[in-house]
Amino acid sequence: MSDIQNEQTIEATRQQTSKLFQRFLQALTQSDMEIWLALWNDDGVYEFPYAPQGYPQRVEGKAALREYVKDFPKHIQFFAFPEQRIHFTTDPSVLIAEVKSDARVVATGNPYNLIYVMIVETRNGKISLVREYWELLKGLEAMGGLDNVKKTFNVSAS
């Protein structure tokens, strides 16, 4: 493969990764969790390294992801992600995104305008990993506490 072809392949992979992430965000704003789930590999992993105690730090596999997000649109309404910064890495199938949400908590009416940093990895045209860092305290306050967050994402009490 020539250097030009290699650069074209890298750029095409980068663009595919970026488009997948944009569809990920769009599915959230449309409250369409089936489209959101279709973007994932069957063995996809959603990680929350700074999750509070009693909340999962890792959701693995499409069935677990479905259970995790099935009631999400009933609790949080995303309107947009008006601020986005995408950082590409040396691996074209990986990006780092900084995004701010414009959303509200359905039950409380509170704004849910959080800043997220996400590391997104793709494989075979689908998402294989999202590692999400979010404003924990601000999110808990908007949701009315950890118990409400757990209900939103179908997390059993522990």
N, C-alpha and C positions, 0 to 999 in steps of 0.2 A: 504494500500500500504506500502510495506516495505521501509526502508531507502534507500536500494540499488536501488529499482525500482524508488523511487522518484528522486534520483540522476541521474539515467539513463534518466528519463523523462526531467529533467532540462537540462541535457547535450544535448539531442536530440533537444530540443527547441532552445537552444543556437546555435547549429550547423545549424539548419534550418534558423534562423535569419541571421546568418553570410553568408550563401549561397545566401539568397535573396539579401542581400546587394551587394555581389560580382556580381550577375546577373544584378543588378541595374547599377553598374559601367560598366559592360561588354556591356550592351545594349547601353550605351552612347558612348563607343568607337566604336561600330559597327554602330552608327547612326541609330539604329532601335528603333524608338519611339513606335512602336506597341508592341514589346516585353517589352519595359520599362513600358508601360501602363498596360500590362497584369500582371505585378508584384503587382499592387495596388488593394486594396479593392475598391469597388464602391464608398464608402464614404471617401476615403483617403484624407489626408490633407498634403499639402506642405507649410511649413511656412518659412518666411524670416524675423526674428525679427528686423534685422538692415537694412531693405530695405530703399532706399532713398525715399524722398517725391515724391509722384506721381507714385510709383511702389507698386504693391500689397505686403502686408505682409503675405497674406494667400490665397492659391488657394485650393478650396475645391470641392471634387467630381471628378469622372473620366472624365466627360464631360468637366469640367473646366480645368483639367490637360491636356486633349487632345488639347484643344484650346491653352493652354499655351505653349506646346512644339512642336506643329505640324510643325513649320518652323525652329526649333532649328538647325537641321543638315545643313541647308543652310547657317548658320551664324557662327557656331563654330564647329570645327573638333577636337574631342578628340582622341588622339593617345593612351594614356595609363594613368594610375594612379600609377606611379612608387613608390610612397612613401605612405604607408598605415600603420596606427596603429589602431587596433581595441581594444576597451575597453568594456568588458562585465560588466553588472550591476547585482545587486541582482535579478532583474527581467529578466529571460532568454529570454523574447521576446523583450528586449530593448538592443541596443548597442549604443556606442558612437564611431564614426570613425573620425580620422584625416587623410585626404588624400591630396595629391598634384597632380594637373593635369599636363599633358604634352599635350598641345593643342594649336590651333592657331585660330585666328579670320579670317574667309574666306575673308571678304571684305578688311581688312587692311593688312592681312598677319602677324599681330602682334602676338607674343607669348601670350598665355592665360594660363600661368602656375601659377595657384592660389592655395592657401592652403584653404581647407574647413574643418570645423568641423560640423559633422552632428549627430544629435540624431535620431535614427531610431527605430520606434516601429512597431511591427507586430501583426497581429491577424488572426487566421485561415489560416496560411500559406501564407499570403500576407502582403504587406506594408500598414499600417494604417496611419503612420505619418512619415514625414521627416522634421526635424527642421534644417535648413541649415544656417550656419554662414560662410561668405566668405569675401575675401579681396576686399571690396567694391571699394576703390580708385584705386587699381591696375586693377581691372576688368573694371571699367569705362574708365580708360585710354586705356587699350588694345582694348576695343570696339569702342573707338572714341566718348564717351559721353553717357549720359543717354538716349537720343533719339534713338540711335542705339540699346541700350540694350532693350528698350521698343519694337522696331520693331522685334528684335530677338525672344521675348517671347510674341508677340501679345498683348501687353499692350496698351490700348488706352490712348491718351494724357489726362492729367488732370491738 
